[in-house]
Amino acid sequence: MSLSPIKAIPIQAILWDIDGTLLDSEPWHQHSTIAVCRRLGHEMSDADYANTLGIAFPELYARLHAARPMVLTFREWADAITDIYLERIAEVEARAGAFALVEAFASRGLRQACVSNSGRRVVEANLRRMGIPHFAFGISRDDVTNGKPDPEPYLLAAERLGVPPEACAVIEDSPTGARAGKAAGMLTIAWPQPPHLLFEAADHVVEDPAALDWDALCGLAERMAAD
């Protein structure tokens, strides 16, 4: 793989995924989803759930419904899962290092927003749980026609911020979200939790986003990117 310079403007905004990136919430989503699916006769193991990481609820519902017709509508199914998640929201903790990075970006004057594949109820509850004043807004799956991996959610966030897509950096924990960020033409940083995840669409795959050279990313007219 060769490296070549690509003309770029400095990063002006950070667009955060929430579940698994800002919040260590995936175990709670896993518990809620498995509980509802099993209640409806769909056996789902922890490994089965792990394979759905980053997949939007409508697509997951469609897969399950195709395998065995659901007795609940999509909305009823999604609401049942959300209800269980919200019952335990007070137990959801921040991902280690995430909030410190939010503060560091704020001190640089970078604009920040959240872009999630979760529904509006979950996004609003997560934003309240975090209680961070630096996020301009949160985009939910309900705000767009096409969720991740489509670029629509990230492009909508850039539009609302008034920042060009190429001046945005995306921080994601899933390959699905990273694909969305890259498709939107944004600098995409993968910060996975499970070590086995493969990212075909990401500019950087890191153990800690704080280790990146943000001085360069936020201040140089050119950056290096993989061909």
C-alpha positions as CSV (number, residue, x, y, z in Angstrom):
1,M,0.0,0.0,0.0
2,S,1.5,3.4,-1.0
3,L,0.8,6.7,0.5
4,S,0.1,9.8,-1.5
5,P,-0.9,13.3,-0.4
6,I,-4.6,14.3,-0.8
7,K,-5.7,17.8,-0.7
8,A,-7.9,18.4,2.3
9,I,-9.1,21.2,4.5
10,P,-8.5,21.1,8.2
11,I,-10.9,19.2,10.4
12,Q,-13.6,21.5,11.8
13,A,-16.1,19.1,13.3
14,I,-16.2,15.7,15.0
15,L,-19.2,13.4,14.4
16,W,-19.5,10.7,17.1
17,D,-21.3,7.4,17.0
18,I,-22.9,6.8,20.4
19,D,-23.5,3.1,21.2
20,G,-20.2,1.3,21.7
21,T,-18.2,4.5,20.9
22,L,-19.2,7.2,23.5
23,L,-21.1,4.8,25.7
24,D,-20.3,1.2,26.6
25,S,-23.9,0.4,25.9
26,E,-23.7,-2.6,23.6
27,P,-24.1,-5.2,26.5
28,W,-27.4,-3.5,27.4
29,H,-28.6,-3.4,23.8
30,Q,-27.6,-7.1,23.5
31,H,-29.5,-8.1,26.6
32,S,-32.6,-6.2,25.5
33,T,-32.6,-7.5,21.9
34,I,-32.0,-11.1,22.9
35,A,-34.7,-11.0,25.6
36,V,-37.4,-9.8,23.2
37,C,-36.3,-12.1,20.4
38,R,-36.4,-15.1,22.6
39,R,-39.8,-14.0,24.0
40,L,-41.0,-14.2,20.4
41,G,-39.5,-17.6,19.6
42,H,-36.4,-16.4,17.8
43,E,-33.4,-18.0,19.5
44,M,-30.5,-15.6,19.4
45,S,-27.2,-16.3,21.0
46,D,-24.5,-13.8,22.1
47,A,-22.5,-14.7,19.0
48,D,-25.6,-14.1,16.8
49,Y,-26.0,-10.7,18.3
50,A,-22.3,-9.9,17.8
51,N,-22.8,-10.5,14.1
52,T,-25.4,-7.7,14.0
53,L,-23.1,-5.0,15.4
54,G,-23.8,-1.8,13.5
55,I,-26.9,-3.1,11.7
56,A,-29.9,-0.8,11.9
57,F,-33.1,-2.2,13.5
58,P,-35.2,-2.2,10.3
59,E,-32.7,-4.5,8.6
60,L,-32.3,-6.8,11.6
61,Y,-36.1,-7.0,11.9
62,A,-36.4,-7.8,8.2
63,R,-33.8,-10.6,8.6
64,L,-35.6,-12.1,11.6
65,H,-39.0,-11.8,10.0
66,A,-37.8,-13.5,6.8
67,A,-36.4,-16.4,8.9
68,R,-39.6,-16.7,11.0
69,P,-42.5,-14.3,10.7
70,M,-42.8,-11.9,13.6
71,V,-46.1,-11.6,15.6
72,L,-45.2,-8.0,16.3
73,T,-44.8,-5.1,13.8
74,F,-41.5,-3.6,13.5
75,R,-42.5,-0.6,15.6
76,E,-43.9,-2.9,18.4
77,W,-40.7,-5.0,18.3
78,A,-38.4,-2.0,18.4
79,D,-40.4,-0.4,21.2
80,A,-40.2,-3.5,23.3
81,I,-36.5,-3.6,23.0
82,T,-36.1,0.1,23.7
83,D,-38.4,-0.2,26.8
84,I,-36.0,-2.8,28.3
85,Y,-32.9,-0.8,27.5
86,L,-34.4,2.4,29.0
87,E,-35.2,0.5,32.2
88,R,-31.4,0.0,32.7
89,I,-30.1,3.3,31.2
90,A,-28.8,4.5,34.6
91,E,-26.4,1.5,34.6
92,V,-24.9,2.4,31.2
93,E,-21.3,3.8,31.6
94,A,-19.1,5.9,29.4
95,R,-16.5,4.2,27.3
96,A,-13.1,4.7,28.9
97,G,-11.4,7.8,27.5
98,A,-14.4,8.9,25.4
99,F,-15.6,11.9,27.5
100,A,-12.0,13.2,28.0
101,L,-11.6,13.3,24.2
102,V,-14.9,15.1,23.8
103,E,-13.6,17.8,26.3
104,A,-10.3,17.9,24.4
105,F,-12.0,18.5,21.1
106,A,-14.2,21.2,22.7
107,S,-11.1,23.0,24.0
108,R,-9.8,23.1,20.4
109,G,-13.0,24.8,19.3
110,L,-14.2,21.8,17.2
111,R,-17.9,21.4,16.7
112,Q,-19.3,18.1,17.8
113,A,-22.5,16.1,17.2
114,C,-23.8,12.6,17.5
115,V,-24.9,10.3,14.7
116,S,-26.5,7.0,15.7
117,N,-28.3,4.1,14.0
118,S,-30.5,3.8,17.0
119,G,-34.1,5.2,17.2
120,R,-34.9,8.7,18.6
121,R,-36.0,7.4,22.0
122,V,-32.6,5.7,22.6
123,V,-30.6,8.6,21.2
124,E,-32.4,11.1,23.5
125,A,-32.0,8.9,26.5
126,N,-28.3,8.4,25.7
127,L,-27.7,12.1,25.3
128,R,-29.4,12.7,28.7
129,R,-27.3,10.0,30.3
130,M,-24.1,11.5,29.0
131,G,-25.1,15.0,30.1
132,I,-22.4,16.6,27.9
133,P,-23.0,20.2,26.7
134,H,-20.7,20.0,23.7
135,F,-22.9,18.1,21.3
136,A,-24.9,20.3,19.0
137,F,-27.5,17.6,18.4
138,G,-28.0,13.9,17.9
139,I,-29.1,12.3,14.6
140,S,-31.2,9.2,15.0
141,R,-32.3,6.4,12.6
142,D,-35.7,8.1,12.7
143,D,-34.3,11.3,11.2
144,V,-33.2,9.8,7.9
145,T,-34.6,7.6,5.1
146,N,-31.5,5.4,5.0
147,G,-29.4,4.5,8.0
148,K,-25.8,3.5,8.2
149,P,-23.9,2.2,6.1
150,D,-25.6,4.7,3.9
151,P,-23.9,8.1,4.2
152,E,-27.2,10.0,4.7
153,P,-27.0,10.3,8.5
154,Y,-23.5,11.8,8.4
155,L,-24.2,14.1,5.5
156,L,-27.3,15.4,7.3
157,A,-25.2,16.1,10.4
158,A,-22.6,18.0,8.4
159,E,-25.4,20.0,6.7
160,R,-27.0,20.9,10.1
161,L,-23.6,22.0,11.4
162,G,-22.9,24.0,8.3
163,V,-19.5,22.2,7.8
164,P,-18.3,20.6,4.6
165,P,-18.2,16.8,4.8
166,E,-14.5,16.8,4.0
167,A,-14.0,19.0,7.1
168,C,-15.6,16.4,9.4
169,A,-14.0,13.5,11.2
170,V,-16.1,10.5,12.1
171,I,-15.4,8.3,15.1
172,E,-17.0,4.8,15.0
173,D,-16.8,1.4,16.6
174,S,-18.4,-0.7,13.9
175,P,-17.5,-1.5,10.3
176,T,-21.1,-0.5,9.3
177,G,-20.7,3.0,10.8
178,A,-17.2,3.3,9.3
179,R,-18.6,2.6,5.8
180,A,-21.1,5.3,6.3
181,G,-18.4,7.8,7.3
182,K,-16.2,7.0,4.3
183,A,-19.1,7.1,1.9
184,A,-19.9,10.6,3.2
185,G,-16.3,11.6,2.2
186,M,-15.3,12.2,5.8
187,L,-12.1,11.3,7.7
188,T,-13.1,8.1,9.3
189,I,-11.6,6.7,12.5
190,A,-12.4,3.2,13.7
191,W,-12.2,2.7,17.4
192,P,-13.4,-0.9,17.8
193,Q,-14.0,-2.7,21.0
194,P,-14.0,-6.4,19.8
195,P,-10.5,-7.0,18.4
196,H,-11.8,-9.3,15.6
197,L,-13.7,-6.7,13.7
198,L,-12.4,-6.0,10.2
199,F,-12.6,-2.5,8.7
200,E,-12.4,-2.2,5.0
201,A,-13.5,1.5,5.1
202,A,-11.5,3.5,7.6
203,D,-8.6,6.0,7.4
204,H,-7.4,4.9,10.8
205,V,-8.1,1.9,13.0
206,V,-6.9,2.8,16.5
207,E,-6.8,1.6,20.1
208,D,-7.1,5.2,21.2
209,P,-8.2,8.2,19.0
210,A,-6.3,10.6,21.3
211,A,-3.1,9.1,20.0
212,L,-3.7,10.6,16.5
213,D,-2.0,13.8,15.5
214,W,-4.9,16.1,16.0
215,D,-2.6,19.2,15.6
216,A,-2.0,18.1,12.0
217,L,-5.5,17.0,11.3
218,C,-7.0,20.3,12.6
219,G,-4.3,22.7,11.2
220,L,-2.8,21.4,8.0
221,A,-4.1,22.0,4.5
222,E,-2.9,18.5,3.4
223,R,-3.0,15.1,5.0
224,M,-1.8,11.7,4.1
225,A,-4.4,9.0,3.2
226,A,-4.2,5.4,2.0
227,D,-4.6,4.9,-1.8
